[in-house]
């Protein structure tokens, strides 16, 4: 399906609406890569045609003294530094926490300084007025006493002045302690206010981070594939052994074709793998007796596709049984899927037959809201469209794999609780009639 979109450089608006924001970003990235590839191919052809004299050379513009030069790294590519990922950089979360705490502390400090200025003015005014009144009273008494008593009055005035000074110092200390406690309390309040504001804005930043993470993963996957067949073979063996130990075999036939191995080599590999018994069967190539349209056009066509191609591959069944998996649903809408998941906890999921592509849609319950991932089943494997490069031989393999491994690094989606049927007959009864 993805190859058809890249070939036509067009996606149906209805299919585009079914994609999540992460899948839309990945699809845009892939389409842009295809545009660049075609442009480079056309430029190479133009240069070849000019060299052979089939086309006149292009007239070059006058050279300009303006130019830019990128700083290159040790690998010869443009040097890029991403905050939080360089050597010695602090993680983004730690930097964010420190910035929030510092902002809260500075704001609380400014408020505390303002409160202290007000408190200090009140204390100064209070004791200045009290001292002035006391001086006036003493002055009135001084005029009444005899000259020999004036010395005693002076001593009394100094003693009273010292007493008021002591009380003023005590009042200042109590005021400073009170302001300090208010500053600490205010700093905590501001910290949690800023923290909540950051958490609220975190939801709007999730999509951008997810896109950046998926872009990074795509680039890493491209670099990994370019290391050569030998490295890919070693990586394949490691992942295959790990998957078999968990009871899952994912996309073995497609990976063998990429490595240029035959089905005979594949059988020899299974013969030497450890385990209590033979591994689960690989995907069985389906010999189609009907011409499948480019995309689903009606429910009748989807039902026929399921019976012709998916039933032989045991899509929707539990592993090694004749029972239909509790997470499997028929041709239901996004709204119906969200209604079924509404009262379930985070991690609940179901798989429904898609009406937009030859495949399925995995609907996942978040703590607040839902996510929908398209599962491409148009070839002889199952994989998430634009999210996860892993290929799985059966639909059950894909589900079991992501019960142990998250779907996306940024989202951390782990399949935990299947969402079963609510009505009778079940919504998939047309597929198994």
C-alpha positions as CSV (number, residue, x, y, z in Angstrom):
1,X,0.0,0.0,0.0
2,X,2.8,2.4,0.9
3,X,4.6,1.6,-2.4
4,X,1.5,2.4,-4.3
5,X,1.1,5.8,-2.6
6,X,4.8,6.6,-3.3
7,X,4.4,5.6,-6.9
8,X,1.3,7.8,-7.5
9,X,2.5,10.5,-5.0
10,X,-1.2,10.7,-4.0
11,X,-3.2,9.4,-1.1
12,X,-7.0,9.3,-0.9
13,X,-8.3,12.0,1.6
14,X,-10.5,9.4,3.3
15,X,-7.5,7.1,3.8
16,X,-5.4,10.1,5.0
17,X,-8.1,10.9,7.6
18,X,-7.7,7.3,9.0
19,X,-4.0,7.9,9.7
20,X,-2.8,9.2,13.1
21,X,-0.7,12.3,13.3
22,X,2.5,10.2,13.7
23,X,1.7,8.1,10.6
24,X,0.9,11.3,8.6
25,X,4.4,12.8,9.5
26,X,6.1,9.5,8.5
27,X,4.2,9.4,5.2
28,X,5.1,13.0,4.4
29,X,8.8,12.2,5.1
30,X,8.7,9.2,2.8
31,X,6.9,11.1,0.0
32,X,9.5,13.9,0.3
33,X,12.3,11.3,0.1
34,X,10.7,10.0,-3.1
35,X,10.5,13.5,-4.6
36,X,14.2,14.1,-3.9
37,X,15.1,10.7,-5.4
38,X,13.2,11.5,-8.6
39,X,14.7,15.0,-8.8
40,X,18.3,13.6,-8.4
41,X,17.5,10.9,-11.1
42,X,16.2,13.6,-13.5
43,X,19.3,15.8,-12.8
44,X,21.6,12.8,-13.5
45,X,19.7,12.1,-16.8
46,X,20.0,15.8,-17.8
47,X,23.7,15.8,-17.2
48,X,24.2,12.5,-19.2
49,X,22.1,13.9,-22.1
50,X,24.3,17.1,-22.1
51,X,27.5,15.1,-22.0
52,X,26.4,13.0,-25.0
53,X,25.3,16.2,-26.9
54,X,21.5,15.3,-26.9
55,X,20.7,18.5,-25.1
56,X,22.4,21.9,-25.1
57,X,24.2,22.8,-21.8
58,X,22.4,25.0,-19.4
59,X,23.5,28.6,-19.2
60,X,25.1,29.1,-15.8
61,X,24.4,32.3,-14.0
62,X,27.2,34.7,-13.1
63,X,29.1,33.5,-10.1
64,X,28.3,35.3,-6.8
65,X,30.6,35.9,-4.0
66,X,27.8,35.1,-1.5
67,X,27.9,31.5,-0.2
68,X,27.4,29.5,2.9
69,X,29.5,26.7,4.3
70,X,28.2,24.1,6.8
71,X,30.3,22.8,9.6
72,X,31.1,19.2,8.8
73,X,31.5,16.4,11.3
74,X,34.1,13.6,11.3
75,X,31.8,11.5,9.0
76,X,31.8,14.2,6.4
77,X,28.2,15.0,7.0
78,X,26.7,18.3,8.3
79,X,27.4,18.6,12.0
80,X,24.2,18.8,14.0
81,X,24.0,19.3,17.8
82,X,20.7,18.4,19.5
83,X,20.3,19.8,23.0
84,X,20.1,17.0,25.5
85,X,21.8,14.4,23.3
86,X,25.3,15.7,23.2
87,X,28.1,14.4,25.5
88,X,27.7,15.9,29.0
89,X,24.3,17.4,28.1
90,X,21.6,17.2,30.8
91,X,18.4,15.4,29.8
92,X,15.6,17.8,28.6
93,X,13.4,16.8,31.6
94,X,16.1,17.7,34.1
95,X,16.8,21.0,32.4
96,X,13.0,21.7,32.4
97,X,12.7,20.8,36.1
98,X,15.6,23.1,37.0
99,X,14.2,26.0,34.9
100,X,10.8,25.7,36.5
101,X,12.3,25.5,40.0
102,X,14.5,28.5,39.4
103,X,11.6,30.6,37.9
104,X,9.5,29.7,40.9
105,X,12.3,30.6,43.4
106,X,13.0,34.0,41.7
107,X,9.3,34.9,41.6
108,X,8.8,33.9,45.2
109,X,11.9,35.9,46.2
110,X,10.6,39.0,44.4
111,X,7.3,38.7,46.1
112,X,9.0,38.0,49.5
113,X,11.2,41.2,49.1
114,X,8.1,43.2,48.3
115,X,6.3,41.8,51.4
116,X,9.3,42.5,53.5
117,X,9.5,46.1,52.3
118,X,5.9,46.6,53.3
119,X,6.4,44.8,56.6
120,X,9.5,46.8,57.4
121,X,7.7,50.1,56.7
122,X,4.9,49.0,59.0
123,X,7.4,48.1,61.8
124,X,9.4,51.3,61.4
125,X,6.3,53.5,61.4
126,X,4.8,51.6,64.4
127,X,7.9,52.1,66.6
128,X,8.7,55.6,65.3
129,X,5.3,56.8,66.3
130,X,5.4,54.9,69.6
131,X,8.9,56.4,70.4
132,X,7.7,59.9,69.4
133,X,4.7,59.6,71.7
134,X,6.9,58.3,74.5
135,X,9.4,61.1,74.0
136,X,6.6,63.7,74.1
137,X,5.3,62.2,77.4
138,X,8.8,62.1,78.9
139,X,9.4,65.7,77.8
140,X,6.2,66.8,79.4
141,X,7.3,65.1,82.7
142,X,10.8,66.5,82.5
143,X,9.4,70.1,82.7
144,X,7.7,69.1,85.9
145,X,10.7,67.7,87.7
146,X,13.4,69.6,89.3
147,X,16.7,70.3,87.7
148,X,18.4,67.6,89.9
149,X,16.0,65.0,88.5
150,X,16.8,65.7,84.9
151,X,19.8,63.3,84.9
152,X,17.5,60.5,86.2
153,X,15.0,61.3,83.5
154,X,17.7,61.1,80.8
155,X,18.7,57.6,82.1
156,X,15.1,56.6,82.1
157,X,14.7,57.8,78.5
158,X,17.7,55.8,77.4
159,X,16.5,52.7,79.2
160,X,13.1,53.1,77.6
161,X,14.7,53.7,74.2
162,X,16.8,50.5,74.6
163,X,13.7,48.6,75.6
164,X,11.8,49.8,72.5
165,X,14.9,49.0,70.4
166,X,15.0,45.5,71.7
167,X,11.3,45.0,71.0
168,X,11.8,46.4,67.5
169,X,14.6,43.9,66.9
170,X,12.4,41.1,68.1
171,X,9.6,42.2,65.9
172,X,11.9,42.4,62.9
173,X,13.1,38.9,63.5
174,X,9.6,37.6,63.8
175,X,8.7,39.4,60.6
176,X,11.7,38.1,58.7
177,X,10.8,34.5,59.8
178,X,7.2,35.0,58.7
179,X,8.3,36.3,55.3
180,X,10.7,33.5,54.9
181,X,8.1,30.9,55.5
182,X,5.7,32.7,53.2
183,X,8.5,32.7,50.5
184,X,9.0,29.0,50.8
185,X,5.3,28.3,50.6
186,X,4.9,30.6,47.7
187,X,7.8,29.0,45.9
188,X,6.2,25.5,46.3
189,X,2.8,26.9,45.0
190,X,4.4,28.5,42.0
191,X,6.5,25.4,41.2
192,X,3.3,23.2,41.1
193,X,1.5,25.9,39.1
194,X,4.3,26.0,36.5
195,X,4.6,22.2,36.5
196,X,0.9,21.8,35.8
197,X,1.2,24.4,33.0
198,X,4.1,22.4,31.5
199,X,2.1,19.2,31.7
200,X,-0.8,20.8,30.0
201,X,1.5,22.0,27.2
202,X,3.2,18.6,27.1
203,X,0.2,17.1,25.2
204,X,0.6,19.5,22.3
205,X,4.3,18.8,22.1
206,X,3.9,15.0,22.1
207,X,3.0,14.9,18.4
208,X,6.1,16.9,17.4
209,X,8.4,14.7,19.6
210,X,6.8,11.6,18.2
211,X,7.4,12.7,14.7
212,X,11.0,13.6,15.5
213,X,11.4,10.2,17.2
214,X,10.0,8.4,14.2
215,X,12.2,10.4,11.8
216,X,15.2,9.5,13.9
217,X,14.2,5.8,13.9
218,X,13.7,5.8,10.2
219,X,17.1,7.3,9.6
220,X,18.7,4.8,11.9
221,X,16.9,2.0,10.1
222,X,18.2,3.2,6.8
223,X,21.8,3.4,8.1
224,X,21.4,-0.1,9.6
225,X,20.3,-1.6,6.3
226,X,23.3,0.0,4.5
227,X,25.8,-1.9,6.7
228,X,25.6,-4.9,4.5
229,X,24.0,-8.3,4.2
230,X,26.3,-10.0,6.8
231,X,25.4,-7.5,9.5
232,X,21.7,-7.8,8.6
233,X,22.0,-11.6,8.8
234,X,23.5,-11.5,12.3
235,X,20.8,-9.0,13.4
236,X,18.1,-11.3,12.0
237,X,19.4,-14.3,13.9
238,X,19.4,-12.3,17.1
239,X,15.9,-11.0,16.7
240,X,14.6,-14.4,15.5
241,X,16.0,-16.2,18.5
242,X,14.5,-13.6,20.9
243,X,11.1,-13.8,19.2
244,X,11.0,-17.6,19.2
245,X,11.8,-17.6,23.0
246,X,8.7,-15.4,23.5
247,X,6.6,-17.7,21.3
248,X,6.5,-15.5,18.2
249,X,8.0,-15.8,14.7
250,X,7.7,-12.5,12.8
251,X,8.3,-11.9,9.2
252,X,10.8,-14.7,8.5
253,X,10.1,-15.3,4.9
254,X,10.3,-11.6,3.9
255,X,13.6,-11.2,5.8
256,X,15.1,-14.2,4.1
257,X,14.2,-12.8,0.7
258,X,16.0,-9.5,1.7
259,X,19.1,-11.6,2.7
260,X,18.9,-13.6,-0.6
261,X,18.3,-16.9,1.2
262,X,16.2,-19.7,-0.1
263,X,13.3,-21.6,1.6
264,X,15.7,-24.6,2.0
265,X,18.1,-22.4,4.1
266,X,15.1,-21.3,6.1
267,X,14.2,-24.9,6.9
268,X,17.8,-25.7,7.9
269,X,17.8,-22.6,10.2
270,X,14.7,-23.9,12.0
271,X,16.2,-27.3,12.3
272,X,19.1,-25.9,14.3
273,X,17.1,-23.5,16.5
274,X,16.7,-24.5,20.2
275,X,13.3,-25.0,21.8
276,X,10.9,-27.6,23.2
277,X,9.2,-28.2,19.8
278,X,8.9,-27.0,16.2
279,X,8.4,-23.3,15.7
280,X,5.0,-21.9,14.5
281,X,4.4,-22.2,10.8
282,X,5.4,-19.3,8.5
283,X,3.0,-17.3,6.5
284,X,1.4,-19.4,3.7
285,X,1.4,-17.7,0.3
286,X,-2.1,-17.3,-0.8
287,X,-3.0,-18.1,-4.4
288,X,-5.7,-15.7,-5.2
289,X,-8.6,-16.9,-7.4
290,X,-9.9,-13.4,-7.8
291,X,-8.6,-10.0,-8.9
292,X,-8.2,-7.8,-5.8
293,X,-9.0,-4.1,-6.4
294,X,-6.4,-1.4,-5.7
295,X,-8.3,-0.6,-2.5
296,X,-11.5,-1.7,-0.7
297,X,-14.6,-0.4,-2.5
298,X,-17.4,-2.1,-0.5
299,X,-18.1,-4.3,2.5
300,X,-18.9,-7.2,0.2
301,X,-15.4,-6.9,-1.4
302,X,-13.8,-6.7,2.0
303,X,-15.6,-9.8,3.2
304,X,-14.5,-11.7,0.1
305,X,-10.9,-10.5,0.6
306,X,-11.0,-11.7,4.2
307,X,-12.3,-15.2,3.2
308,X,-10.1,-15.6,0.2
309,X,-6.8,-14.3,1.7
310,X,-7.0,-13.9,5.4
311,X,-8.8,-17.1,6.6
312,X,-6.1,-19.3,5.1
313,X,-3.6,-17.3,7.1
314,X,-5.7,-17.8,10.3
315,X,-6.2,-14.1,10.8
316,X,-8.2,-13.4,13.9
317,X,-7.7,-16.8,15.5
318,X,-5.8,-17.5,18.6
319,X,-2.5,-19.2,18.2
320,X,-2.7,-23.0,17.4
321,X,-6.5,-23.1,18.2
322,X,-9.8,-22.8,16.4
323,X,-11.0,-20.1,18.7
324,X,-11.4,-16.5,17.5
325,X,-9.2,-14.1,19.5
326,X,-11.0,-11.9,22.0
327,X,-9.4,-8.8,20.6
328,X,-10.7,-9.5,17.0
329,X,-13.6,-7.5,15.6
330,X,-15.3,-7.2,12.2
331,X,-15.9,-4.2,10.0
332,X,-16.7,-1.5,12.5
333,X,-16.1,2.2,12.5
334,X,-13.6,4.3,14.5
335,X,-16.5,5.7,16.6
336,X,-17.8,2.1,17.4
337,X,-14.3,1.1,18.4
338,X,-13.9,4.1,20.7
339,X,-17.3,3.4,22.2
340,X,-16.2,-0.2,23.0
341,X,-13.0,1.1,24.6
342,X,-14.6,4.1,26.4
343,X,-15.0,2.4,29.9
344,X,-11.8,0.4,29.8
345,X,-8.4,1.2,31.3
346,X,-5.2,2.4,29.6
347,X,-3.7,-0.4,27.6
348,X,-6.9,-1.9,26.4
349,X,-7.1,-2.6,22.6
350,X,-9.0,-4.2,19.8
351,X,-8.3,-5.1,16.1
352,X,-10.9,-4.3,13.5
353,X,-11.0,-4.9,9.7
354,X,-10.2,-1.6,7.9
355,X,-12.5,-0.2,5.2
356,X,-9.7,2.1,3.8
357,X,-6.8,-0.4,3.1
358,X,-6.3,-4.1,2.7
359,X,-5.5,-4.7,6.4
360,X,-6.7,-3.8,9.8
361,X,-6.8,-1.0,12.4
362,X,-5.5,-1.4,15.9
363,X,-7.5,0.8,18.3
364,X,-5.7,1.6,21.6
365,X,-7.0,3.1,24.8
366,X,-4.9,5.9,26.3
367,X,-5.4,7.4,29.7
368,X,-7.1,10.3,28.0
369,X,-8.3,9.5,24.5
370,X,-7.5,6.9,21.9
371,X,-4.9,6.0,19.2
372,X,-5.5,4.2,15.9
373,X,-2.7,2.3,14.1
374,X,-3.1,1.0,10.5
375,X,-1.9,-2.6,10.0
376,X,-0.9,-3.3,6.4
377,X,-1.8,-6.9,5.3
378,X,-1.6,-6.4,1.5
379,X,1.5,-8.5,1.2
380,X,2.4,-11.8,2.8
381,X,3.2,-10.2,6.2
382,X,1.7,-7.9,8.8
383,X,3.2,-4.6,9.8
384,X,2.2,-1.2,11.1
385,X,1.9,1.4,8.4
386,X,4.7,4.0,8.9
387,X,5.3,3.3,12.6
388,X,7.1,0.0,13.1
389,X,9.5,-1.6,10.5
390,X,9.1,-5.1,12.0
391,X,7.3,-7.6,9.8
392,X,5.2,-10.5,11.3
393,X,4.1,-13.7,9.7
394,X,0.6,-13.7,11.2
395,X,-1.7,-11.1,12.8
396,X,-1.5,-13.0,16.1
397,X,2.3,-12.7,16.0
398,X,2.1,-8.9,15.7
399,X,-0.3,-8.7,18.7
400,X,1.7,-11.0,20.9
401,X,5.0,-9.2,20.0
402,X,3.6,-5.9,21.2
403,X,2.3,-7.4,24.4
404,X,6.0,-7.5,25.3
405,X,7.5,-4.6,23.1
406,X,6.1,-1.1,22.9
407,X,4.7,0.2,19.6
408,X,6.4,3.6,19.7
409,X,9.2,4.9,22.0
410,X,7.5,8.2,22.6
411,X,4.1,6.9,23.3
412,X,5.1,3.7,25.1
413,X,2.0,1.8,23.9
414,X,1.9,-1.8,25.3
415,X,-1.0,-4.1,24.5
416,X,-2.4,-5.3,27.9
417,X,-6.2,-6.0,27.9
418,X,-8.1,-7.2,24.9
419,X,-11.5,-5.6,24.3
420,X,-14.1,-8.3,23.4
421,X,-17.5,-8.4,21.9
422,X,-20.5,-6.6,23.5
423,X,-23.4,-7.6,21.2
424,X,-24.8,-10.9,19.9
425,X,-24.2,-12.0,17.2
426,X,-20.6,-10.7,17.2
427,X,-19.6,-8.0,14.8
428,X,-17.4,-10.4,12.8
429,X,-20.1,-13.1,12.1
430,X,-20.2,-12.1,8.3
431,X,-16.5,-12.9,8.0
432,X,-16.8,-16.5,9.1
433,X,-20.1,-17.5,7.6
